[in-house]
Amino acid sequence: MARFEVVRRDGHGRPRGTFVAQGLEPYDALLAAQSRFPARVEPVTYDVYRVRRLLRRRYMVTYVDGSGDGLAGVREPRRPHPDLPGLEAEAPLPD
């Protein structure tokens, strides 16, 4: 199992706690860390790093946990393209 370090950051990006967990995936470590941290009051982000013996920690992923809609900077979806004309051809009816 890999060792992961989960850093909890507040809405301003300041670290508010660190937890080291073992798991197969970064998400497993995040779930273990969330149960150890106190209940959140404001929007929080969790940075997950993989910890290795000889090398420094390596950034893996950031999870965002908050009440915001999470759509900042996201473009509005475009309308779908119209369907292409069909390749059906009608044959003349026999007399």
C-alpha positions as CSV (number, residue, x, y, z in Angstrom):
1,M,0.0,0.0,0.0
2,A,1.2,3.5,-0.8
3,R,1.5,6.2,1.8
4,F,-0.3,9.5,1.1
5,E,-0.2,12.8,2.9
6,V,-3.4,14.8,2.9
7,V,-3.2,18.5,3.5
8,R,-6.4,20.4,4.3
9,R,-6.5,24.0,3.2
10,D,-9.1,26.7,4.0
11,G,-10.8,29.0,1.5
12,H,-7.7,31.2,1.3
13,G,-5.3,28.4,0.6
14,R,-3.6,28.3,4.0
15,P,-2.9,24.8,5.4
16,R,-5.2,23.8,8.3
17,G,-4.1,20.3,9.0
18,T,-2.1,17.3,7.7
19,F,-2.8,13.6,7.9
20,V,-0.8,10.7,6.7
21,A,-2.7,7.6,5.5
22,Q,-2.1,4.4,3.6
23,G,-4.2,3.3,0.7
24,L,-4.3,1.9,-2.8
25,E,-5.5,5.1,-4.4
26,P,-5.4,8.8,-3.4
27,Y,-9.1,8.8,-2.9
28,D,-8.8,6.1,-0.2
29,A,-6.4,8.3,1.7
30,L,-8.8,11.3,1.4
31,L,-11.7,9.3,2.8
32,A,-9.6,8.2,5.8
33,A,-8.3,11.8,6.4
34,Q,-11.8,13.4,6.1
35,S,-13.0,11.3,9.1
36,R,-10.1,12.5,11.2
37,F,-10.5,16.3,10.5
38,P,-13.1,18.3,12.4
39,A,-16.3,19.2,10.6
40,R,-15.9,21.9,7.9
41,V,-17.4,25.3,8.3
42,E,-16.1,26.9,5.1
43,P,-15.1,25.7,1.6
44,V,-12.1,23.4,1.9
45,T,-9.6,21.9,-0.5
46,Y,-7.6,18.7,0.1
47,D,-4.2,18.3,-1.5
48,V,-3.1,14.7,-1.7
49,Y,0.7,13.9,-2.0
50,R,2.3,10.5,-2.3
51,V,5.1,10.0,0.2
52,R,8.1,8.0,-0.7
53,R,11.1,7.0,1.4
54,L,14.0,8.3,-0.7
55,L,12.3,11.0,-2.8
56,R,10.3,13.9,-1.6
57,R,6.5,13.9,-1.6
58,R,4.9,14.0,-5.0
59,Y,1.7,16.0,-5.7
60,M,-1.1,13.7,-6.9
61,V,-4.5,15.5,-6.9
62,T,-6.6,18.2,-5.3
63,Y,-10.2,17.6,-4.1
64,V,-12.5,20.5,-3.6
65,D,-15.1,20.3,-0.9
66,G,-17.4,23.3,-0.5
67,S,-20.8,24.7,-0.9
68,G,-20.0,26.7,-4.0
69,D,-21.5,25.7,-7.4
70,G,-18.1,25.0,-8.7
71,L,-18.7,26.6,-12.1
72,A,-16.3,29.5,-12.0
73,G,-14.5,29.8,-15.3
74,V,-16.6,27.1,-17.0
75,R,-18.0,28.0,-20.4
76,E,-21.7,27.5,-21.1
77,P,-22.2,24.4,-23.2
78,R,-22.8,25.0,-26.9
79,R,-25.8,23.9,-28.7
80,P,-25.5,20.5,-30.3
81,H,-24.8,20.3,-34.0
82,P,-27.7,19.6,-36.3
83,D,-28.1,16.1,-37.5
84,L,-26.5,15.3,-40.8
85,P,-28.8,14.6,-43.7
86,G,-29.7,11.0,-44.0
87,L,-28.3,8.8,-46.8
88,E,-31.7,7.4,-47.5
89,A,-32.9,7.7,-51.1
90,E,-36.4,7.0,-52.2
91,A,-36.8,4.8,-55.2
92,P,-39.6,5.6,-57.6
93,L,-42.6,3.4,-57.0
94,P,-43.3,0.8,-59.8
95,D,-46.4,1.3,-61.9
